[in-house]
Amino acid sequence: MPRDRNGEYEPRAAKKYQNTLTQDMEEKLISMYAKGMTTGDIESHLRELYDIDVSDI
Protein backbone atom coordinates (compact mmCIF):
# COMPACT_ATOMS: atom_id res chain seq x y z
CA MET A 1 0.00 0.00 0.00
CA PRO A 2 1.40 3.42 -0.86
CA ARG A 3 2.19 5.66 2.06
CA ASP A 4 1.86 9.38 2.41
CA ARG A 5 3.01 11.76 5.12
CA ASN A 6 -0.48 12.74 6.24
CA GLY A 7 -2.03 9.25 6.08
CA GLU A 8 -4.68 10.45 3.63
CA TYR A 9 -4.32 7.70 1.00
CA GLU A 10 -7.47 5.61 0.70
CA PRO A 11 -7.41 2.62 -1.67
CA ARG A 12 -10.62 2.10 -3.65
CA ALA A 13 -10.65 -1.61 -4.41
CA ALA A 14 -9.46 -3.10 -1.14
CA LYS A 15 -9.97 -1.56 2.27
CA LYS A 16 -7.06 -0.04 4.13
CA TYR A 17 -4.78 -2.69 5.67
CA GLN A 18 -6.48 -5.47 3.69
CA ASN A 19 -3.81 -7.55 1.98
CA THR A 20 -5.99 -9.43 -0.48
CA LEU A 21 -9.24 -8.88 -2.28
CA THR A 22 -12.29 -10.74 -1.15
CA GLN A 23 -12.50 -14.39 -2.11
CA ASP A 24 -15.47 -13.65 -4.37
CA MET A 25 -13.54 -11.02 -6.35
CA GLU A 26 -10.52 -13.32 -6.71
CA GLU A 27 -12.74 -16.13 -8.01
CA LYS A 28 -14.35 -13.81 -10.57
CA LEU A 29 -10.96 -12.62 -11.83
CA ILE A 30 -9.68 -16.19 -12.16
CA SER A 31 -12.88 -17.21 -13.91
CA MET A 32 -12.60 -14.37 -16.44
CA TYR A 33 -9.01 -15.31 -17.21
CA ALA A 34 -9.87 -19.02 -17.45
CA LYS A 35 -12.65 -18.25 -19.94
CA GLY A 36 -10.11 -16.66 -22.25
CA MET A 37 -10.27 -12.97 -21.40
CA THR A 38 -6.93 -11.24 -21.79
CA THR A 39 -5.47 -9.29 -18.89
CA GLY A 40 -6.18 -6.13 -20.90
CA ASP A 41 -9.84 -7.13 -21.26
CA ILE A 42 -10.07 -7.81 -17.53
CA GLU A 43 -8.45 -4.46 -16.72
CA SER A 44 -10.89 -2.68 -19.02
CA HIS A 45 -13.81 -4.54 -17.44
CA LEU A 46 -12.71 -3.55 -13.92
CA ARG A 47 -12.31 0.05 -15.00
CA GLU A 48 -15.86 0.11 -16.40
CA LEU A 49 -17.51 -1.64 -13.45
CA TYR A 50 -15.63 -0.22 -10.48
CA ASP A 51 -13.91 2.89 -11.91
CA ILE A 52 -10.55 1.54 -10.72
CA ASP A 53 -7.23 0.89 -12.36
CA VAL A 54 -5.51 -2.44 -11.78
CA SER A 55 -2.57 -0.57 -10.25
CA ASP A 56 -4.97 0.64 -7.49
CA ILE A 57 -5.53 -2.94 -6.30
C-alpha positions in Angstrom: 0.0 0.0 0.0 1.4 3.4 -0.9 2.2 5.7 2.1 1.9 9.4 2.4 3.0 11.8 5.1 -0.5 12.7 6.2 -2.0 9.3 6.1 -4.7 10.4 3.6 -4.3 7.7 1.0 -7.5 5.6 0.7 -7.4 2.6 -1.7 -10.6 2.1 -3.6 -10.6 -1.6 -4.4 -9.5 -3.1 -1.1 -10.0 -1.6 2.3 -7.1 0.0 4.1 -4.8 -2.7 5.7 -6.5 -5.5 3.7 -3.8 -7.6 2.0 -6.0 -9.4 -0.5 -9.2 -8.9 -2.3 -12.3 -10.7 -1.1 -12.5 -14.4 -2.1 -15.5 -13.7 -4.4 -13.5 -11.0 -6.4 -10.5 -13.3 -6.7 -12.7 -16.1 -8.0 -14.4 -13.8 -10.6 -11.0 -12.6 -11.8 -9.7 -16.2 -12.2 -12.9 -17.2 -13.9 -12.6 -14.4 -16.4 -9.0 -15.3 -17.2 -9.9 -19.0 -17.5 -12.6 -18.2 -19.9 -10.1 -16.7 -22.3 -10.3 -13.0 -21.4 -6.9 -11.2 -21.8 -5.5 -9.3 -18.9 -6.2 -6.1 -20.9 -9.8 -7.1 -21.3 -10.1 -7.8 -17.5 -8.4 -4.5 -16.7 -10.9 -2.7 -19.0 -13.8 -4.5 -17.4 -12.7 -3.6 -13.9 -12.3 0.1 -15.0 -15.9 0.1 -16.4 -17.5 -1.6 -13.4 -15.6 -0.2 -10.5 -13.9 2.9 -11.9 -10.5 1.5 -10.7 -7.2 0.9 -12.4 -5.5 -2.4 -11.8 -2.6 -0.6 -10.3 -5.0 0.6 -7.5 -5.5 -2.9 -6.3 
